[in-house]
Amino acid sequence: MIQFFASGMSPLIVMVVGALITAALSFYASNRTLAFVAIATMLLTFLLLFMILLDVVPNPQNFGSVMTEDDFAVVFQLIFMSVGFICLLPSARYIQGDRNQGEYYSLLLLSVVGMMVISAASDLITLFVGISLTGLASASIAAFRKKDRTGIEAAMKFYIISALSAALALYGISLLYGLTHTLQLSLLASSLQSITPQSPSFPTAMIALVMIVAGFGFEVAIVPFHMWAPDVYEGTPTPVSGLLSSGSKKAGLAALFKVFIVGLIAFRTEWGPVFGVLAVLTMTVGNVVALRQKSFKRMLAYSSIGQAGYMLIAFPVFAAAYGDAGIYGSNLQVFSISSGIFQILTHAIATAGAFIVVAIMSPTVTGISVDDFRGLFRRNRVLSISMTIYLLSLLGIPLLAGFDSKLLIFSSAVGASIIPGYSWVVWLAVFGILNSAVSLIYYVRVIRNIFSDTDAPPVKYSGGPLAMASVLIAAALIIVIGVYPGPVISVCNSAARALMALL
């Protein structure tokens, strides 16, 4: 028993066992019992992850050549667990009365398991398995209500896009294997060093790079691979929408970190500008199109696309810093990855909380419109204040977590601009600030509706104690991290150093 809890694999094992137990108890236990098992599974996994993060359990640990449980993996696993937990709590009320409750909890836990595998993967096939598990489980949850035609349509779109993205990524992986005869990320990095622009293998390597960018681009909803996200988020049951936006997309970003910063670092001069262009396109298209949305879930979907553009800034900044051999370049490498992870964390919590508020306010799948928030403060103070905190954090208002993360990611771009040949990187910060100003319009529109008066009759929202607890947890995390970001930034720095240790 002691050896089990001292193993870096214990969090993953606990999650898998919990998923199997909830599925096995589906026909014998009540919804309350199944919810208790799922919540207990996640709480125990949280404890084990914190034990690894605090070095109570030895860290890092390698499991063959396929997985590495280090600070990078643990930090991302904590992000996925936090999002999963916030989405799990209101699910008890969402599936109340359904006969397949155990399967719902099992699929939700397995979706998080897939994300955990991605963050710990140290070879490309393990990474692919994690992506496939997450996609299949998430699509199954989206189609959970079999009589809901909107949910079924959204699930089919998500399933087809997941299959397409996996096929593209797998084709790129097969090309890389043909060139290097290895799937391990660290060995891949060293093997590709010999391939120069003059090499006969260089065009094949570039095709592989494009295929992997396209494959993972669908997962992250990077422009121009973003078309599926608004339709899927709108049609998927709201708690599941929160998991897709705040969990699955972040798992795709973890995969991008692993593949490009470790495996494909030899081609940083090629993919650095590519990610710079994608970052500008993604943040601009996401924020501009969000201005026109009347559905709140679609607005959040396009907002998430825009936020993904901010996160992509970490890649060209790291490409610039990796070419600088001095202490400045070394520090900027850590800073770029750390700020990207911090941005991922703050956005995941705020978006998950916002989707849960929508789940409480609307029993329908498609959710509510922006105008439906009118007079919310008069009807429910907790929901209105919490939603305001989420939106202000996404906007980047000081003393909230989103301000700190945006400040760091934009500062990293400014810092990288002094490196010879990368002066253009400063424009990523400029476009980020301009797009943040654009997002002010649609975020403030919702906040204005929340605190405006209305003649509509009062509506009593009752999502249950677990759903309200998830709303309060997310709001509290945003405030605490915003006021006191030091410990979280330190943890993100440790995660960045652990990723660089794989080089």
TIGU-924756 format. One line per field, with one value per residue (C-alpha): residue number from 1; residue in one letter; z, y, x. Coordinates in nm, 3 decimals. Layout:
residues N
k	[NUM | ...]
r	[A | ...]
pz	[Z | ...]
py	[Y | ...]
px	[X | ...]
END
This chain:
residues 503
k	[1 | 2 | 3 | 4 | 5 | 6 | 7 | 8 | 9 | 10 | 11 | 12 | 13 | 14 | 15 | 16 | 17 | 18 | 19 | 20 | 21 | 22 | 23 | 24 | 25 | 26 | 27 | 28 | 29 | 30 | 31 | 32 | 33 | 34 | 35 | 36 | 37 | 38 | 39 | 40 | 41 | 42 | 43 | 44 | 45 | 46 | 47 | 48 | 49 | 50 | 51 | 52 | 53 | 54 | 55 | 56 | 57 | 58 | 59 | 60 | 61 | 62 | 63 | 64 | 65 | 66 | 67 | 68 | 69 | 70 | 71 | 72 | 73 | 74 | 75 | 76 | 77 | 78 | 79 | 80 | 81 | 82 | 83 | 84 | 85 | 86 | 87 | 88 | 89 | 90 | 91 | 92 | 93 | 94 | 95 | 96 | 97 | 98 | 99 | 100 | 101 | 102 | 103 | 104 | 105 | 106 | 107 | 108 | 109 | 110 | 111 | 112 | 113 | 114 | 115 | 116 | 117 | 118 | 119 | 120 | 121 | 122 | 123 | 124 | 125 | 126 | 127 | 128 | 129 | 130 | 131 | 132 | 133 | 134 | 135 | 136 | 137 | 138 | 139 | 140 | 141 | 142 | 143 | 144 | 145 | 146 | 147 | 148 | 149 | 150 | 151 | 152 | 153 | 154 | 155 | 156 | 157 | 158 | 159 | 160 | 161 | 162 | 163 | 164 | 165 | 166 | 167 | 168 | 169 | 170 | 171 | 172 | 173 | 174 | 175 | 176 | 177 | 178 | 179 | 180 | 181 | 182 | 183 | 184 | 185 | 186 | 187 | 188 | 189 | 190 | 191 | 192 | 193 | 194 | 195 | 196 | 197 | 198 | 199 | 200 | 201 | 202 | 203 | 204 | 205 | 206 | 207 | 208 | 209 | 210 | 211 | 212 | 213 | 214 | 215 | 216 | 217 | 218 | 219 | 220 | 221 | 222 | 223 | 224 | 225 | 226 | 227 | 228 | 229 | 230 | 231 | 232 | 233 | 234 | 235 | 236 | 237 | 238 | 239 | 240 | 241 | 242 | 243 | 244 | 245 | 246 | 247 | 248 | 249 | 250 | 251 | 252 | 253 | 254 | 255 | 256 | 257 | 258 | 259 | 260 | 261 | 262 | 263 | 264 | 265 | 266 | 267 | 268 | 269 | 270 | 271 | 272 | 273 | 274 | 275 | 276 | 277 | 278 | 279 | 280 | 281 | 282 | 283 | 284 | 285 | 286 | 287 | 288 | 289 | 290 | 291 | 292 | 293 | 294 | 295 | 296 | 297 | 298 | 299 | 300 | 301 | 302 | 303 | 304 | 305 | 306 | 307 | 308 | 309 | 310 | 311 | 312 | 313 | 314 | 315 | 316 | 317 | 318 | 319 | 320 | 321 | 322 | 323 | 324 | 325 | 326 | 327 | 328 | 329 | 330 | 331 | 332 | 333 | 334 | 335 | 336 | 337 | 338 | 339 | 340 | 341 | 342 | 343 | 344 | 345 | 346 | 347 | 348 | 349 | 350 | 351 | 352 | 353 | 354 | 355 | 356 | 357 | 358 | 359 | 360 | 361 | 362 | 363 | 364 | 365 | 366 | 367 | 368 | 369 | 370 | 371 | 372 | 373 | 374 | 375 | 376 | 377 | 378 | 379 | 380 | 381 | 382 | 383 | 384 | 385 | 386 | 387 | 388 | 389 | 390 | 391 | 392 | 393 | 394 | 395 | 396 | 397 | 398 | 399 | 400 | 401 | 402 | 403 | 404 | 405 | 406 | 407 | 408 | 409 | 410 | 411 | 412 | 413 | 414 | 415 | 416 | 417 | 418 | 419 | 420 | 421 | 422 | 423 | 424 | 425 | 426 | 427 | 428 | 429 | 430 | 431 | 432 | 433 | 434 | 435 | 436 | 437 | 438 | 439 | 440 | 441 | 442 | 443 | 444 | 445 | 446 | 447 | 448 | 449 | 450 | 451 | 452 | 453 | 454 | 455 | 456 | 457 | 458 | 459 | 460 | 461 | 462 | 463 | 464 | 465 | 466 | 467 | 468 | 469 | 470 | 471 | 472 | 473 | 474 | 475 | 476 | 477 | 478 | 479 | 480 | 481 | 482 | 483 | 484 | 485 | 486 | 487 | 488 | 489 | 490 | 491 | 492 | 493 | 494 | 495 | 496 | 497 | 498 | 499 | 500 | 501 | 502 | 503]
r	[M | I | Q | F | F | A | S | G | M | S | P | L | I | V | M | V | V | G | A | L | I | T | A | A | L | S | F | Y | A | S | N | R | T | L | A | F | V | A | I | A | T | M | L | L | T | F | L | L | L | F | M | I | L | L | D | V | V | P | N | P | Q | N | F | G | S | V | M | T | E | D | D | F | A | V | V | F | Q | L | I | F | M | S | V | G | F | I | C | L | L | P | S | A | R | Y | I | Q | G | D | R | N | Q | G | E | Y | Y | S | L | L | L | L | S | V | V | G | M | M | V | I | S | A | A | S | D | L | I | T | L | F | V | G | I | S | L | T | G | L | A | S | A | S | I | A | A | F | R | K | K | D | R | T | G | I | E | A | A | M | K | F | Y | I | I | S | A | L | S | A | A | L | A | L | Y | G | I | S | L | L | Y | G | L | T | H | T | L | Q | L | S | L | L | A | S | S | L | Q | S | I | T | P | Q | S | P | S | F | P | T | A | M | I | A | L | V | M | I | V | A | G | F | G | F | E | V | A | I | V | P | F | H | M | W | A | P | D | V | Y | E | G | T | P | T | P | V | S | G | L | L | S | S | G | S | K | K | A | G | L | A | A | L | F | K | V | F | I | V | G | L | I | A | F | R | T | E | W | G | P | V | F | G | V | L | A | V | L | T | M | T | V | G | N | V | V | A | L | R | Q | K | S | F | K | R | M | L | A | Y | S | S | I | G | Q | A | G | Y | M | L | I | A | F | P | V | F | A | A | A | Y | G | D | A | G | I | Y | G | S | N | L | Q | V | F | S | I | S | S | G | I | F | Q | I | L | T | H | A | I | A | T | A | G | A | F | I | V | V | A | I | M | S | P | T | V | T | G | I | S | V | D | D | F | R | G | L | F | R | R | N | R | V | L | S | I | S | M | T | I | Y | L | L | S | L | L | G | I | P | L | L | A | G | F | D | S | K | L | L | I | F | S | S | A | V | G | A | S | I | I | P | G | Y | S | W | V | V | W | L | A | V | F | G | I | L | N | S | A | V | S | L | I | Y | Y | V | R | V | I | R | N | I | F | S | D | T | D | A | P | P | V | K | Y | S | G | G | P | L | A | M | A | S | V | L | I | A | A | A | L | I | I | V | I | G | V | Y | P | G | P | V | I | S | V | C | N | S | A | A | R | A | L | M | A | L | L]
pz	[0.000 | 0.088 | -0.239 | -0.429 | -0.280 | -0.340 | -0.711 | -0.964 | -1.140 | -0.839 | -0.946 | -1.286 | -1.136 | -0.884 | -1.161 | -1.378 | -1.083 | -0.992 | -1.349 | -1.349 | -1.009 | -1.110 | -1.429 | -1.237 | -0.975 | -1.234 | -1.189 | -0.815 | -0.659 | -0.633 | -0.803 | -0.468 | -0.414 | -0.765 | -0.728 | -0.394 | -0.552 | -0.838 | -0.605 | -0.363 | -0.655 | -0.762 | -0.408 | -0.351 | -0.685 | -0.583 | -0.264 | -0.452 | -0.705 | -0.430 | -0.263 | -0.586 | -0.635 | -0.279 | -0.322 | -0.058 | -0.341 | -0.544 | -0.854 | -1.145 | -1.212 | -1.548 | -1.655 | -1.927 | -2.217 | -2.253 | -1.953 | -1.718 | -1.405 | -1.346 | -1.240 | -1.591 | -1.590 | -1.234 | -1.292 | -1.602 | -1.425 | -1.145 | -1.403 | -1.564 | -1.225 | -1.118 | -1.434 | -1.407 | -1.042 | -1.115 | -1.396 | -1.191 | -0.901 | -1.098 | -1.297 | -1.011 | -1.067 | -1.446 | -1.478 | -1.193 | -1.288 | -1.576 | -1.571 | -1.710 | -1.434 | -1.365 | -1.731 | -1.723 | -1.424 | -1.570 | -1.903 | -1.730 | -1.524 | -1.830 | -2.022 | -1.747 | -1.750 | -2.120 | -2.046 | -1.767 | -2.007 | -2.255 | -1.996 | -1.882 | -2.224 | -2.328 | -2.662 | -2.953 | -2.945 | -2.577 | -2.660 | -2.939 | -2.706 | -2.455 | -2.723 | -2.856 | -2.509 | -2.430 | -2.763 | -2.743 | -2.381 | -2.441 | -2.752 | -2.562 | -2.279 | -2.531 | -2.675 | -2.331 | -2.375 | -2.660 | -2.728 | -2.748 | -3.117 | -3.056 | -2.827 | -3.072 | -3.356 | -3.145 | -3.043 | -3.405 | -3.506 | -3.220 | -3.297 | -3.666 | -3.595 | -3.329 | -3.574 | -3.846 | -3.617 | -3.483 | -3.839 | -3.940 | -3.627 | -3.670 | -4.031 | -3.916 | -3.642 | -3.895 | -4.115 | -3.819 | -3.730 | -4.086 | -4.066 | -3.719 | -3.634 | -3.285 | -3.113 | -2.791 | -2.774 | -2.635 | -2.893 | -3.164 | -3.078 | -3.113 | -3.430 | -3.611 | -3.544 | -3.849 | -4.084 | -4.231 | -4.502 | -4.750 | -4.649 | -4.881 | -4.580 | -4.500 | -4.715 | -4.552 | -4.207 | -4.301 | -4.418 | -4.084 | -3.902 | -4.097 | -4.033 | -3.659 | -3.640 | -3.823 | -3.612 | -3.278 | -3.416 | -3.441 | -3.080 | -2.955 | -3.197 | -3.351 | -3.650 | -3.921 | -3.749 | -3.512 | -3.708 | -3.497 | -3.152 | -3.141 | -3.276 | -3.046 | -2.734 | -2.805 | -2.869 | -2.593 | -2.241 | -2.052 | -1.789 | -2.074 | -2.267 | -1.970 | -1.974 | -2.350 | -2.339 | -2.020 | -2.031 | -2.377 | -2.538 | -2.263 | -2.315 | -2.678 | -2.567 | -2.336 | -2.639 | -2.839 | -2.561 | -2.557 | -2.932 | -3.044 | -2.750 | -2.695 | -3.002 | -3.281 | -3.121 | -3.411 | -3.638 | -3.407 | -3.676 | -3.895 | -3.645 | -3.443 | -3.708 | -3.792 | -3.434 | -3.433 | -3.732 | -3.588 | -3.256 | -3.421 | -3.642 | -3.355 | -3.105 | -3.366 | -3.526 | -3.188 | -3.031 | -3.337 | -3.411 | -3.040 | -3.072 | -3.294 | -3.083 | -2.910 | -2.762 | -2.448 | -2.506 | -2.858 | -2.722 | -2.469 | -2.748 | -2.958 | -2.647 | -2.575 | -2.930 | -2.875 | -2.544 | -2.719 | -2.936 | -2.625 | -2.512 | -2.846 | -2.785 | -2.564 | -2.868 | -3.079 | -2.759 | -2.665 | -3.020 | -2.993 | -2.644 | -2.732 | -2.991 | -2.731 | -2.547 | -2.260 | -1.918 | -2.050 | -2.309 | -2.050 | -1.815 | -2.098 | -2.202 | -1.858 | -1.848 | -2.185 | -2.097 | -1.743 | -1.859 | -2.116 | -1.849 | -1.616 | -1.890 | -1.948 | -1.576 | -1.526 | -1.842 | -1.757 | -1.416 | -1.534 | -1.836 | -1.644 | -1.379 | -1.644 | -1.809 | -1.470 | -1.409 | -1.746 | -1.651 | -1.335 | -1.513 | -1.803 | -1.796 | -2.177 | -2.374 | -2.591 | -2.289 | -2.276 | -2.469 | -2.359 | -2.295 | -2.052 | -1.798 | -1.765 | -1.400 | -1.273 | -0.977 | -0.847 | -0.884 | -0.756 | -0.599 | -0.587 | -0.956 | -1.070 | -0.866 | -0.959 | -1.331 | -1.308 | -1.150 | -1.428 | -1.706 | -1.550 | -1.509 | -1.876 | -1.963 | -1.754 | -1.474 | -1.194 | -0.870 | -1.063 | -1.199 | -1.563 | -1.523 | -1.389 | -1.662 | -1.945 | -1.798 | -1.795 | -2.143 | -2.304 | -2.110 | -2.242 | -2.600 | -2.526 | -2.369 | -2.668 | -2.913 | -2.819 | -2.945 | -3.292 | -3.566 | -3.344 | -3.315 | -3.474 | -3.160 | -2.989 | -3.225 | -3.059 | -2.738 | -2.929 | -3.096 | -2.762 | -2.592 | -2.881 | -2.878 | -2.502 | -2.566 | -2.822 | -2.573 | -2.332 | -2.548 | -2.525 | -2.167 | -2.040 | -2.237 | -2.027 | -1.702 | -1.783 | -1.835 | -1.505 | -1.304 | -1.505 | -1.394 | -1.568 | -1.563 | -1.610 | -1.323 | -1.084 | -1.151 | -0.878 | -0.984 | -0.788 | -0.915 | -0.592 | -0.327 | -0.529 | -0.832 | -0.617 | -0.447 | -0.785 | -0.873 | -0.545 | -0.571 | -0.918 | -0.809 | -0.497 | -0.696 | -0.937 | -0.654 | -0.448 | -0.747 | -0.860 | -0.522 | -0.438 | -0.763 | -0.634 | -0.533 | -0.855 | -1.070 | -0.882 | -0.957 | -1.325 | -1.332 | -1.194 | -1.465 | -1.732 | -1.603 | -1.597 | -1.963 | -2.060 | -1.873 | -2.143 | -2.407]
py	[0.000 | 0.241 | 0.160 | 0.234 | 0.581 | 0.649 | 0.584 | 0.860 | 0.638 | 0.631 | 0.934 | 0.780 | 0.439 | 0.589 | 0.772 | 0.459 | 0.249 | 0.517 | 0.520 | 0.142 | 0.140 | 0.405 | 0.212 | -0.118 | 0.036 | 0.201 | -0.042 | -0.093 | 0.245 | 0.573 | 0.894 | 1.028 | 0.724 | 0.741 | 1.114 | 1.045 | 0.782 | 1.015 | 1.310 | 1.092 | 0.962 | 1.313 | 1.431 | 1.136 | 1.207 | 1.572 | 1.458 | 1.227 | 1.498 | 1.748 | 1.485 | 1.455 | 1.832 | 1.886 | 1.609 | 1.389 | 1.136 | 1.124 | 1.340 | 1.293 | 0.927 | 0.756 | 0.464 | 0.288 | 0.524 | 0.616 | 0.833 | 1.075 | 1.204 | 1.533 | 1.883 | 1.964 | 1.662 | 1.724 | 2.092 | 2.015 | 1.722 | 1.957 | 2.192 | 1.908 | 1.780 | 2.128 | 2.171 | 1.818 | 1.871 | 2.204 | 2.037 | 1.722 | 1.895 | 2.028 | 1.705 | 1.529 | 1.752 | 1.750 | 1.370 | 1.329 | 1.067 | 0.927 | 0.553 | 0.578 | 0.790 | 0.557 | 0.568 | 0.949 | 0.968 | 0.698 | 0.877 | 1.208 | 1.049 | 0.871 | 1.198 | 1.348 | 1.031 | 1.090 | 1.447 | 1.322 | 1.073 | 1.354 | 1.567 | 1.276 | 1.126 | 1.108 | 0.941 | 1.020 | 0.704 | 0.751 | 1.111 | 0.987 | 0.734 | 1.010 | 1.234 | 0.950 | 0.854 | 1.214 | 1.260 | 0.939 | 0.992 | 1.359 | 1.279 | 1.008 | 1.248 | 1.509 | 1.250 | 1.130 | 1.239 | 1.009 | 1.184 | 1.527 | 1.589 | 1.902 | 1.715 | 1.425 | 1.664 | 1.836 | 1.502 | 1.387 | 1.708 | 1.671 | 1.304 | 1.367 | 1.659 | 1.455 | 1.167 | 1.403 | 1.578 | 1.245 | 1.117 | 1.425 | 1.411 | 1.038 | 1.088 | 1.350 | 1.116 | 0.834 | 1.063 | 1.158 | 0.792 | 0.717 | 0.989 | 0.915 | 0.554 | 0.667 | 0.788 | 0.913 | 1.290 | 1.339 | 1.104 | 1.264 | 1.603 | 1.479 | 1.280 | 1.578 | 1.798 | 1.649 | 1.752 | 2.093 | 2.292 | 2.145 | 1.785 | 1.564 | 1.477 | 1.838 | 1.862 | 1.544 | 1.689 | 2.008 | 1.807 | 1.623 | 1.957 | 2.093 | 1.777 | 1.790 | 2.162 | 2.096 | 1.792 | 1.958 | 2.284 | 2.121 | 2.005 | 2.354 | 2.533 | 2.746 | 2.957 | 2.833 | 2.501 | 2.650 | 2.610 | 2.325 | 2.484 | 2.728 | 2.473 | 2.197 | 2.416 | 2.546 | 2.203 | 2.013 | 1.994 | 2.292 | 2.107 | 1.912 | 2.236 | 2.357 | 2.039 | 2.065 | 2.432 | 2.425 | 2.069 | 1.917 | 2.234 | 2.269 | 1.908 | 1.996 | 2.282 | 2.044 | 1.821 | 2.119 | 2.200 | 1.842 | 1.797 | 2.132 | 2.251 | 1.906 | 1.685 | 1.945 | 2.199 | 2.150 | 2.326 | 2.621 | 2.872 | 2.723 | 2.678 | 2.994 | 3.236 | 2.993 | 3.004 | 3.382 | 3.417 | 3.164 | 3.351 | 3.682 | 3.521 | 3.321 | 3.606 | 3.849 | 3.622 | 3.491 | 3.832 | 4.006 | 3.732 | 3.715 | 4.073 | 3.956 | 3.664 | 3.669 | 3.320 | 3.334 | 2.988 | 3.084 | 3.404 | 3.203 | 2.968 | 3.251 | 3.411 | 3.084 | 3.085 | 3.436 | 3.333 | 3.041 | 3.300 | 3.458 | 3.117 | 3.055 | 3.354 | 3.126 | 2.930 | 3.204 | 3.358 | 3.027 | 2.984 | 3.325 | 3.260 | 2.917 | 3.075 | 3.312 | 3.137 | 3.388 | 3.385 | 3.617 | 3.360 | 3.082 | 3.278 | 3.380 | 3.015 | 2.933 | 3.255 | 3.191 | 2.839 | 2.940 | 3.235 | 3.015 | 2.758 | 3.033 | 3.171 | 2.821 | 2.781 | 3.111 | 3.074 | 2.716 | 2.811 | 3.122 | 2.953 | 2.642 | 2.861 | 3.063 | 2.750 | 2.621 | 2.946 | 2.898 | 2.538 | 2.661 | 2.938 | 2.730 | 2.372 | 2.352 | 2.231 | 2.538 | 2.764 | 3.128 | 3.447 | 3.746 | 3.938 | 3.671 | 3.801 | 4.121 | 4.178 | 3.875 | 4.069 | 4.121 | 3.753 | 3.584 | 3.773 | 3.474 | 3.388 | 3.750 | 3.838 | 3.512 | 3.560 | 3.916 | 3.788 | 3.531 | 3.784 | 4.048 | 3.788 | 3.688 | 4.058 | 4.102 | 4.338 | 4.386 | 4.184 | 3.893 | 3.594 | 3.685 | 4.014 | 3.845 | 3.581 | 3.833 | 4.061 | 3.776 | 3.641 | 3.987 | 4.077 | 3.766 | 3.880 | 4.225 | 4.066 | 3.840 | 4.132 | 4.246 | 3.917 | 3.965 | 3.845 | 3.839 | 4.206 | 4.116 | 3.926 | 4.255 | 4.280 | 3.974 | 4.175 | 4.473 | 4.260 | 4.092 | 4.425 | 4.549 | 4.230 | 4.257 | 4.603 | 4.451 | 4.184 | 4.465 | 4.534 | 4.196 | 4.118 | 4.454 | 4.405 | 4.097 | 4.267 | 4.566 | 4.333 | 4.156 | 4.477 | 4.648 | 4.655 | 4.465 | 4.441 | 4.065 | 3.859 | 3.723 | 3.374 | 3.152 | 2.961 | 2.648 | 2.441 | 2.251 | 2.286 | 2.105 | 2.330 | 2.644 | 2.508 | 2.472 | 2.832 | 2.962 | 2.749 | 2.884 | 3.245 | 3.203 | 3.056 | 3.349 | 3.603 | 3.422 | 3.365 | 3.725 | 3.875 | 3.634 | 3.484 | 3.415 | 3.048 | 2.961 | 3.135 | 2.944 | 2.615 | 2.711 | 2.788 | 2.440 | 2.290 | 2.485 | 2.364 | 2.006 | 2.033 | 2.176 | 1.892 | 1.659 | 1.837]
px	[0.000 | 0.281 | 0.453 | 0.133 | 0.090 | 0.461 | 0.415 | 0.366 | 0.112 | -0.120 | -0.334 | -0.397 | -0.477 | -0.720 | -0.906 | -0.933 | -1.054 | -1.308 | -1.438 | -1.478 | -1.653 | -1.909 | -1.986 | -2.019 | -2.251 | -2.472 | -2.767 | -2.730 | -2.660 | -2.849 | -2.743 | -2.622 | -2.399 | -2.255 | -2.188 | -2.018 | -1.792 | -1.696 | -1.630 | -1.431 | -1.224 | -1.135 | -1.058 | -0.825 | -0.655 | -0.613 | -0.441 | -0.204 | -0.116 | -0.038 | 0.182 | 0.380 | 0.396 | 0.523 | 0.784 | 0.622 | 0.620 | 0.946 | 0.929 | 0.994 | 0.923 | 0.964 | 0.746 | 0.936 | 0.981 | 0.615 | 0.523 | 0.698 | 0.527 | 0.707 | 0.605 | 0.480 | 0.250 | 0.132 | 0.049 | -0.156 | -0.322 | -0.423 | -0.572 | -0.768 | -0.879 | -0.994 | -1.200 | -1.338 | -1.432 | -1.605 | -1.804 | -1.873 | -2.047 | -2.349 | -2.375 | -2.556 | -2.856 | -2.823 | -2.856 | -3.103 | -3.362 | -3.157 | -3.104 | -2.748 | -2.600 | -2.308 | -2.200 | -2.208 | -1.973 | -1.752 | -1.717 | -1.645 | -1.367 | -1.226 | -1.222 | -1.005 | -0.789 | -0.719 | -0.610 | -0.383 | -0.221 | -0.151 | 0.027 | 0.248 | 0.320 | 0.684 | 0.629 | 0.399 | 0.186 | 0.102 | 0.013 | -0.216 | -0.382 | -0.456 | -0.606 | -0.821 | -0.947 | -1.039 | -1.216 | -1.419 | -1.524 | -1.614 | -1.818 | -2.004 | -2.091 | -2.207 | -2.449 | -2.558 | -2.920 | -3.018 | -3.350 | -3.192 | -3.138 | -2.929 | -2.691 | -2.663 | -2.581 | -2.315 | -2.169 | -2.147 | -1.971 | -1.728 | -1.668 | -1.603 | -1.369 | -1.186 | -1.142 | -1.019 | -0.772 | -0.645 | -0.595 | -0.398 | -0.183 | -0.124 | -0.015 | 0.235 | 0.358 | 0.407 | 0.617 | 0.834 | 0.879 | 0.981 | 1.247 | 1.384 | 1.279 | 1.176 | 0.861 | 1.021 | 1.008 | 1.359 | 1.515 | 1.307 | 1.456 | 1.813 | 1.742 | 1.590 | 1.894 | 2.066 | 1.784 | 1.866 | 1.685 | 1.934 | 1.859 | 1.647 | 1.430 | 1.347 | 1.028 | 0.893 | 0.966 | 0.779 | 0.478 | 0.481 | 0.499 | 0.199 | -0.003 | 0.064 | -0.018 | -0.346 | -0.430 | -0.369 | -0.508 | -0.851 | -0.822 | -0.732 | -0.972 | -0.698 | -0.802 | -0.860 | -0.940 | -1.199 | -1.523 | -1.659 | -1.625 | -1.923 | -2.172 | -2.049 | -2.040 | -2.391 | -2.541 | -2.363 | -2.515 | -2.374 | -2.165 | -2.006 | -1.945 | -1.743 | -1.537 | -1.471 | -1.376 | -1.171 | -1.037 | -1.010 | -0.871 | -0.613 | -0.510 | -0.446 | -0.222 | -0.033 | 0.022 | 0.151 | 0.399 | 0.524 | 0.556 | 0.694 | 0.902 | 1.055 | 1.018 | 1.033 | 1.265 | 1.510 | 1.257 | 1.187 | 1.287 | 1.014 | 0.729 | 0.800 | 0.666 | 0.384 | 0.257 | 0.301 | 0.069 | -0.178 | -0.179 | -0.273 | -0.539 | -0.687 | -0.714 | -0.848 | -1.109 | -1.224 | -1.278 | -1.423 | -1.678 | -1.772 | -1.901 | -2.187 | -2.307 | -2.645 | -2.617 | -2.404 | -2.256 | -2.150 | -2.002 | -1.801 | -1.692 | -1.551 | -1.406 | -1.224 | -1.089 | -0.956 | -0.800 | -0.628 | -0.455 | -0.302 | -0.177 | -0.007 | 0.221 | 0.434 | 0.557 | 0.723 | 0.862 | 1.023 | 1.155 | 1.321 | 1.461 | 1.597 | 1.826 | 1.975 | 2.258 | 2.292 | 2.132 | 1.862 | 1.758 | 1.760 | 1.535 | 1.303 | 1.260 | 1.122 | 0.921 | 0.753 | 0.636 | 0.539 | 0.330 | 0.156 | 0.069 | -0.052 | -0.278 | -0.416 | -0.489 | -0.670 | -0.879 | -0.976 | -1.115 | -1.302 | -1.459 | -1.562 | -1.727 | -1.911 | -2.052 | -2.172 | -2.361 | -2.530 | -2.613 | -2.785 | -2.975 | -3.101 | -3.230 | -3.216 | -2.919 | -2.873 | -2.842 | -2.940 | -2.891 | -2.688 | -3.012 | -3.133 | -2.882 | -3.081 | -3.171 | -2.978 | -2.841 | -3.194 | -3.276 | -2.960 | -2.670 | -2.433 | -2.466 | -2.447 | -2.136 | -1.965 | -2.034 | -1.904 | -1.582 | -1.539 | -1.592 | -1.368 | -1.095 | -1.127 | -1.109 | -0.794 | -0.897 | -0.638 | -0.665 | -0.814 | -0.622 | -0.674 | -0.488 | -0.175 | -0.172 | -0.221 | 0.044 | 0.295 | 0.220 | 0.232 | 0.547 | 0.719 | 0.651 | 0.794 | 1.102 | 1.164 | 1.151 | 1.503 | 1.653 | 1.809 | 1.578 | 1.268 | 1.176 | 0.841 | 0.737 | 0.647 | 0.350 | 0.202 | 0.175 | 0.032 | -0.235 | -0.306 | -0.370 | -0.586 | -0.790 | -0.833 | -0.980 | -1.218 | -1.327 | -1.419 | -1.725 | -1.894 | -1.790 | -1.919 | -2.241 | -2.316 | -2.212 | -2.433 | -2.729 | -2.657 | -2.683 | -2.957 | -3.319 | -3.595 | -3.973 | -3.961 | -4.101 | -3.835 | -3.705 | -3.569 | -3.259 | -3.183 | -2.896 | -2.854 | -2.583 | -2.314 | -2.361 | -2.351 | -2.039 | -1.865 | -1.955 | -1.815 | -1.499 | -1.420 | -1.482 | -1.270 | -0.981 | -0.984 | -0.974 | -0.709 | -0.480 | -0.530 | -0.446 | -0.164 | -0.027 | 0.324 | 0.284 | 0.099 | 0.361 | 0.632 | 0.456 | 0.422 | 0.796 | 0.866 | 0.646 | 0.834 | 1.171 | 1.044 | 0.939 | 1.277 | 1.449 | 1.315 | 1.526]
END
